[in-house]
Amino acid sequence: MRVLHTSDWHLGQRLVNLERTEEHQHFLNWLLQTIEEERVEVLLMAGDVFDNGAPSNTALKLYYDFLRRACATCCRHVIITGGNHDSVSTLNAPRELLQYFNIHVVGGASDNPLDELIELRDAQGQLQLVVCAVPFLRDRDVRLSVAGENYEQREQRIREGIAAHYAAFIPHLQQYKTAQVPVVATGHLFAAGGSASDSEKEIHIGNLGQIGADQFPAEFDYVALGHLHRPQQVNNRHHIRYSGSPIPLSFSEVADTKVNYILDFENGKLSALQELEIPCCRKLVRFKGSLEKVKQQLALFDNSTHTLTAWAEIQVELETPLPDLQQQLDEVLQLRPEIQVLIHRPPLIQATAQTLEQQVQEEVDLHTLREKDVFLKRCESAFPDSDHTELLATFSELLELMTQEET
């Protein structure tokens, strides 16, 4: 059986208030073509279908149009699990209808592991693959709030709660292992050792909920993870992987190669794994350095291999302030209509130590600040000599609870 692992579509995402619809449509078209060319039988989507709990009509249309077109391909089963950005009710609303088309949706966790255990059969009814479709585990799923706990106790219990959710499948898997039926699990979480980018929102009170590769049961032949946007193995385990996001969701991902994984299972085991690079239709690019260097980078930038206008982030390093800086940059940009500047950061002034002291309160680009960054700055200002670990953990917990109420 051939399986494709994807995740973190974030349909409806905006970058500095600009929509990504064209890029997402380009990816979904490529995905449908890949399913046909590679003869994919099962599509695993490991969370964060949408960028927020109230997706726009445009994002919903992308989603349902894709599912409709996927039903006309060789793909016989689609499994979709919810991520921390997804609304459980939004994903689950059409679940019964979609199941009629062999599209299995698990928007939120269940107390009964059998509700998340999905058997996939071929056209003759023969069992070929079992999927433990675990979505993002929210606070209520891991029993987060216990009065009187300290930071370390809460961290340990969250990890134990997540590990216990996966361990609950073990008693039900022996029959499949005996029959040499491969078992795959999904997850949407932060696994220890993973490399994050700026666009991931921290989950489980500041990533306290991260678990190690050895906490996934050995009965799993493959673990398809979502949440981290860079494709990667977990602790060098070949069979535990993040597929990453299909498009760069922030400028911190400009150097990342975006991929999906194709998995082949034979005789009850993972027999082959290959990376498929996802073609990019819009380039995100950073230009940073001296004014002359940035101007040269802009002049030499080649966008010929991409169909959409490039989006840029610019930061110039200067020895002293330059009054006509913006005018000089505009003169170059007028000759490069294929480059659109989304973020123009304040220039970095290479000042002397005396001047630097006068510039401690430099202007901050609000686009780069997260809620937690603002809170930490406030803590450092109000309590400069204190340890802010507990305050940050509590603040992160409040943010997560607010997000869950919204979704």
Stockholm file with secondary structure:
# STOCKHOLM 1.0

chainA/1-407         MRVLHTSDWHLGQRLVNLERTEEHQHFLNWLLQTIEEERVEVLLMAGDVFDNGAPSNTALKLYYDFLRRACATCCRHVIITGGNHDSVSTLNAPRELLQYFNIHVVGGASDNPLDELIELRDAQGQLQLVVCAVPFLRDRDVRLSVAGENYEQREQRIREGIAAHYAAFIPHLQQYKTAQVPVVATGHLFAAGGSASDSEKEIHIGNLGQIGADQFPAEFDYVALGHLHRPQQVNNRHHIRYSGSPIPLSFSEVADTKVNYILDFENGKLSALQELEIPCCRKLVRFKGSLEKVKQQLALFDNSTHTLTAWAEIQVELETPLPDLQQQLDEVLQLRPEIQVLIHRPPLIQATAQTLEQQVQEEVDLHTLREKDVFLKRCESAFPDSDHTELLATFSELLELMTQEET
#=GR chainA/1-407 SS CEEEEECCCCBTCEETTEECHHHHHHHHHHHHHHHHHTTCCEEEEESCSBSSSSCCHHHHHHHHHHHHHHTTSSCCEEEEECCTTSCHHHHHTTHHHHHTTTEEEECSCCSSGGGGEEEEECTTCCEEEEEECCCCCCHHHHTCCCTTCCHHHHHHHHHHHHHHHHHTTHHHHHHHHHTTCCEEEEEESCBTTCCCCTTCCCCHHHHTTCBCGGGSCTTCSEEEEESCSSCEEETTEEEEEECCCSSCCSGGGTTCCCEEEEEEEETTEEEEEEEEECCCSSCEEEEEEEHHHHHHHHHHCCCTTCSSCEEEEEEEEESSCCTTHHHHHHHHHTTCTTEEEEEECCCEECCCHHHHHTTSSCCCCGGGCCHHHHHHHHHHHHCTTSCCHHHHHHHHHHHHHHHHHHC
#=GC SS_cons         CEEEEECCCCBTCEETTEECHHHHHHHHHHHHHHHHHTTCCEEEEESCSBSSSSCCHHHHHHHHHHHHHHTTSSCCEEEEECCTTSCHHHHHTTHHHHHTTTEEEECSCCSSGGGGEEEEECTTCCEEEEEECCCCCCHHHHTCCCTTCCHHHHHHHHHHHHHHHHHTTHHHHHHHHHTTCCEEEEEESCBTTCCCCTTCCCCHHHHTTCBCGGGSCTTCSEEEEESCSSCEEETTEEEEEECCCSSCCSGGGTTCCCEEEEEEEETTEEEEEEEEECCCSSCEEEEEEEHHHHHHHHHHCCCTTCSSCEEEEEEEEESSCCTTHHHHHHHHHTTCTTEEEEEECCCEECCCHHHHHTTSSCCCCGGGCCHHHHHHHHHHHHCTTSCCHHHHHHHHHHHHHHHHHHC
//
